[in-house]
Amino acid sequence: MVNLSHNEIVELDPYALRQVSIFSTLDISFNRLRTIHSYGLVRLSSLDASHNHLTDVDNDAFAGLHQTFQRLNLAFNNLTTFRADQLFHQTNGLHRLDLSESNTSYLSLRKTPVFMS
């Protein structure tokens, strides 16, 4: 696990974490991030990016995670549009997706396996 929460991070360089890409959990919550990029974390199973200033998630942010990625927390952001069908078109299915309090008015899950529990 890598925990970068509560650090006032505004931008996380997409290449910054590639040297330590073996961890499965990344916590970047409670920062000031505006965009989620592809960080090349092919073994990532859980990402907590809640309580940021997110307005966008890059289309390739979750590329290569189709085998392992299960939990995504984007709660308390400003993601008015969330197109899961574009972001997770290769995934085996999310087990948990949290968009609570994110001002999301458009959510597209077409062709995206999301397991409800």
Rosetta silent file (secondary structure, phi, psi, omega in degrees, C-alpha in Angstrom):
SEQUENCE: MVNLSHNEIVELDPYALRQVSIFSTLDISFNRLRTIHSYGLVRLSSLDASHNHLTDVDNDAFAGLHQTFQRLNLAFNNLTTFRADQLFHQTNGLHRLDLSESNTSYLSLRKTPVFMS
SCORE:     score description
SCORE:     0.000 S_00000001
   1 L     0.000  138.425  171.701    0.000    0.000    0.000 S_00000001
   2 E  -117.674  124.409 -178.154    1.106    3.509   -0.772 S_00000001
   3 E  -114.762  110.843  177.436   -0.604    6.218    1.255 S_00000001
   4 L  -115.269   21.268 -176.535   -0.265    9.778   -0.053 S_00000001
   5 L   -71.150  157.919  175.637   -3.399   11.111    1.617 S_00000001
   6 L    57.617   47.362 -177.117   -3.645   14.479    3.391 S_00000001
   7 L  -124.979    3.631 -179.059   -0.696   16.058    1.559 S_00000001
   8 L    62.282   27.387 -179.855   -2.145   19.003   -0.399 S_00000001
   9 L   -70.212  128.047 -179.672   -1.000   17.344   -3.658 S_00000001
  10 L   -97.551  -37.410 -179.380   -2.234   19.327   -6.668 S_00000001
  11 L  -142.286  132.506  176.962   -0.738   17.183   -9.453 S_00000001
  12 L  -110.067  112.766 -178.345    0.647   13.653   -9.333 S_00000001
  13 L   -55.644  126.827 -179.148    3.161   13.041  -12.112 S_00000001
  14 L   -57.341  -22.215 -179.248    2.000   10.020  -14.171 S_00000001
  15 L   -96.818   -6.181 -174.172    5.554    8.626  -14.060 S_00000001
  16 L   -63.042  -32.916 -174.051    6.168    9.178  -10.351 S_00000001
  17 L  -101.482   -1.192 -176.035    4.820    5.802   -9.236 S_00000001
  18 H   -65.411  -25.906  178.611    6.068    3.589  -12.076 S_00000001
  19 H   -71.769  -23.298 -179.044    9.209    2.615  -10.145 S_00000001
  20 H  -120.481   46.557 -171.768    7.069    1.129   -7.377 S_00000001
  21 L   -79.070   10.748 -176.008    4.306   -0.361   -9.497 S_00000001
  22 L   -90.172   -9.867 -177.736    4.069   -3.581   -7.468 S_00000001
  23 L   -78.233  159.994 -175.322    1.697   -2.353   -4.760 S_00000001
  24 L  -107.938  -13.902 -178.119   -2.022   -3.101   -4.887 S_00000001
  25 E  -129.318  131.175  176.904   -3.540   -0.166   -2.981 S_00000001
  26 E  -125.865  123.928  177.540   -3.071    3.550   -3.596 S_00000001
  27 E  -113.236  108.807  176.875   -4.597    6.147   -1.296 S_00000001
  28 L  -119.266   27.767 -178.183   -4.461    9.674   -2.709 S_00000001
  29 L   -72.330  161.883  176.686   -7.492   10.937   -0.796 S_00000001
  30 L    55.494   50.493  173.054   -7.770   14.347    0.871 S_00000001
  31 L  -124.855 -156.749  179.374   -5.524   16.197   -1.555 S_00000001
  32 L  -126.414   30.754 -178.835   -6.216   18.851   -4.195 S_00000001
  33 L   -66.461  142.053  177.487   -5.979   16.708   -7.338 S_00000001
  34 L  -108.216  -23.545 -177.138   -8.066   17.765  -10.341 S_00000001
  35 E  -139.065  143.335  171.102   -7.351   14.865  -12.713 S_00000001
  36 E  -101.135  126.902  179.347   -6.603   11.164  -12.416 S_00000001
  37 L  -105.823  176.687  170.395   -4.000   10.024  -14.936 S_00000001
  38 L   -80.917  122.495 -177.767   -2.693    6.614  -15.924 S_00000001
  39 L  -105.261    3.415  177.519    0.023    5.800  -13.413 S_00000001
  40 L    69.183   29.282 -176.537    1.073    2.468  -14.917 S_00000001
  41 L   -96.698   82.334 -170.835    0.077    0.491  -11.843 S_00000001
  42 L   -70.982  -15.693  178.659   -0.785   -2.823  -13.430 S_00000001
  43 L  -103.213    6.847 -177.005   -1.294   -4.657  -10.112 S_00000001
  44 L   -64.762  131.090  176.363   -3.523   -2.025   -8.553 S_00000001
  45 L  -114.732  -19.780 -176.605   -6.698   -3.433   -7.009 S_00000001
  46 E  -145.053  132.128  176.753   -7.900   -0.430   -5.001 S_00000001
  47 E  -130.356  123.883  174.469   -7.723    3.335   -5.521 S_00000001
  48 E  -110.772  107.434  177.750   -9.041    5.884   -3.040 S_00000001
  49 L  -119.414   27.305 -179.100   -9.132    9.343   -4.645 S_00000001
  50 L   -70.554  160.555  175.406  -11.966   10.673   -2.506 S_00000001
  51 L    57.299   49.420  172.869  -12.049   14.207   -1.081 S_00000001
  52 L  -119.906 -158.619  176.035  -10.080   15.867   -3.871 S_00000001
  53 L  -119.103   34.519 -174.013  -11.053   18.482   -6.452 S_00000001
  54 L   -62.372  130.159  172.680  -11.429   15.986   -9.297 S_00000001
  55 L  -122.119   -9.529 -175.597  -13.228   17.176  -12.398 S_00000001
  56 E  -152.513  149.208  172.244  -11.765   14.667  -14.858 S_00000001
  57 E  -128.038  120.684 -179.660  -10.454   11.129  -15.177 S_00000001
  58 L   -56.127  143.933 -179.376   -8.222   10.436  -18.184 S_00000001
  59 L   -58.810  -29.239 -179.512   -9.680    7.883  -20.613 S_00000001
  60 L  -101.105   15.112 -176.196   -6.623    5.656  -20.180 S_00000001
  61 L   -57.509  -31.651 -175.878   -6.404    6.077  -16.390 S_00000001
  62 L  -116.178   20.001  178.093   -7.291    2.442  -15.753 S_00000001
  63 L   -63.532  136.674  178.507   -5.752    0.849  -18.848 S_00000001
  64 L    84.905    0.070 -177.891   -4.061   -2.452  -18.089 S_00000001
  65 L   -99.671   14.061 -171.848   -5.925   -3.003  -14.824 S_00000001
  66 L   -64.104  -19.879 -178.972   -8.502   -5.422  -16.235 S_00000001
  67 L   -88.055  -31.681 -167.848   -7.237   -8.382  -14.195 S_00000001
  68 L  -118.917  -24.122 -169.552   -6.946   -6.904  -10.737 S_00000001
  69 L   -69.604  124.728 -176.193   -8.832   -3.628  -10.293 S_00000001
  70 L  -129.155  -31.581 -174.018  -11.810   -3.996   -7.924 S_00000001
  71 E  -128.123  130.745  178.349  -12.391   -0.876   -5.793 S_00000001
  72 E  -135.229  120.976  178.795  -12.608    2.765   -6.793 S_00000001
  73 E  -114.772  110.537  178.018  -13.546    5.546   -4.392 S_00000001
  74 L  -118.914   22.528 -177.240  -14.168    8.924   -6.042 S_00000001
  75 L   -63.715  151.610  176.493  -16.549   10.271   -3.395 S_00000001
  76 L    59.069   53.584  174.252  -16.623   13.979   -2.507 S_00000001
  77 L  -130.294 -163.286  179.281  -15.256   15.333   -5.783 S_00000001
  78 L  -127.936   51.263 -179.494  -16.729   17.344   -8.643 S_00000001
  79 L   -90.798   84.768 -177.023  -17.127   14.690  -11.342 S_00000001
  80 L   -66.751  -29.435  177.144  -20.311   15.870  -13.022 S_00000001
  81 E  -124.300  131.225  177.381  -19.853   13.274  -15.792 S_00000001
  82 E  -134.089  112.142 -176.983  -18.502    9.780  -15.227 S_00000001
  83 E  -104.293   79.306 -179.585  -18.193    7.460  -18.225 S_00000001
  84 H   -61.526  -29.232 -179.716  -17.341    4.105  -16.713 S_00000001
  85 H   -65.201  -29.116  176.254  -18.019    2.428  -20.063 S_00000001
  86 H   -84.266  -35.864 -175.843  -15.013    4.234  -21.562 S_00000001
  87 H   -76.883  -33.736 -173.505  -12.782    3.900  -18.520 S_00000001
  88 L  -119.681   36.174 -175.757  -13.353    0.241  -17.743 S_00000001
  89 L   -67.499  -14.571  178.830  -14.017   -1.353  -21.109 S_00000001
  90 L  -111.351    2.716 -173.895  -11.463   -4.109  -20.393 S_00000001
  91 L   -75.045  154.736  172.663  -12.165   -4.722  -16.729 S_00000001
  92 L   -83.379   -7.324  176.607  -13.439   -7.970  -15.260 S_00000001
  93 L   128.696  131.595  173.295  -15.702   -5.903  -13.051 S_00000001
  94 E   -80.080  141.805  175.010  -15.542   -3.445  -10.233 S_00000001
  95 L   -95.846  -22.409  178.909  -16.710   -4.724   -6.895 S_00000001
  96 E  -149.728  123.906  175.463  -17.064   -1.252   -5.408 S_00000001
  97 E  -128.844  117.946 -178.671  -17.536    2.123   -7.057 S_00000001
  98 E  -116.019  113.538  176.321  -18.224    5.096   -4.788 S_00000001
  99 L  -117.862   19.751 -176.297  -19.280    8.378   -6.412 S_00000001
 100 L   -62.130  143.410  178.843  -21.212    9.713   -3.435 S_00000001
 101 L    54.718   35.416 -179.694  -21.292   13.492   -2.966 S_00000001
 102 L  -110.455   10.949  178.716  -19.470   14.007   -6.284 S_00000001
 103 L    58.157   29.898 -177.942  -22.133   16.093   -8.049 S_00000001
 104 L   -77.703  117.534  178.849  -22.408   13.416  -10.731 S_00000001
 105 L  -106.932  -14.574  177.095  -25.340   14.161  -13.004 S_00000001
 106 E  -133.611  119.920 -179.919  -24.390   11.791  -15.847 S_00000001
 107 E  -128.047  121.468  178.668  -23.257    8.224  -15.200 S_00000001
 108 E  -114.580  117.236  179.335  -22.681    5.752  -18.007 S_00000001
 109 L  -115.926    7.972 -177.727  -22.203    2.103  -17.056 S_00000001
 110 L   -54.902  131.760  179.597  -23.149    0.541  -20.380 S_00000001
 111 L    62.108   21.227  179.080  -21.023   -2.552  -21.110 S_00000001
 112 L  -116.379  114.630  177.899  -19.249   -2.119  -17.778 S_00000001
 113 L   -73.039  117.284  175.191  -19.464   -5.000  -15.318 S_00000001
 114 E  -125.707  121.061 -179.570  -20.076   -3.592  -11.847 S_00000001
 115 L   -87.758  125.259  179.332  -20.871   -6.064   -9.089 S_00000001
 116 L   -93.961  133.227  178.055  -23.404   -4.799   -6.567 S_00000001
 117 L  -127.862    0.000    0.000  -23.070   -5.997   -3.000 S_00000001
